[in-house]
């Protein structure tokens, strides 16, 4: 049996993310929150707890400052344009939550239906959005340390499992020739 650090990480490819973007979901709010996480790497618990006052605009740049639910560590996270696109357009009071999500069992059911409708044959989980973010960051050239910081990992070793995914993708690409 694999330990937690060695466990296989399921993630979505860029093509699969594009298919999810193009596929309607019964819950638009849930779709937005999931895709937001694909582009910023937040855990479900942190997406649920995210308040508008934690999203800060400074000279046209938007970032989040929040205390992670799981680790209790502060996270400073710049938001790229893709993540920003999935923020609700109607900003409410500073104390309001950005996303209002249903219970986890409802999320799981909706993710399953959404993935099926998109033609994705993977068991779509909310944490997969976090793995997708990490994998995309490394694939696009971000270094391991920076990716570790963006995920809020206390130790870069936790992030190294994603580097192994990227190495496997490189190996598969070479074998295509």
Secondary structure as UniProt FT lines:
FT   TURN            4..6
FT   HELIX           14..22
FT   HELIX           28..40
FT   HELIX           44..49
FT   HELIX           52..54
FT   STRAND          55..58
FT   TURN            59..60
FT   STRAND          61..67
FT   TURN            69..71
FT   STRAND          74..78
FT   HELIX           81..85
FT   TURN            94..95
FT   HELIX           104..118
FT   HELIX           126..139
FT   TURN            140..141
FT   HELIX           144..151
FT   HELIX           156..175
//
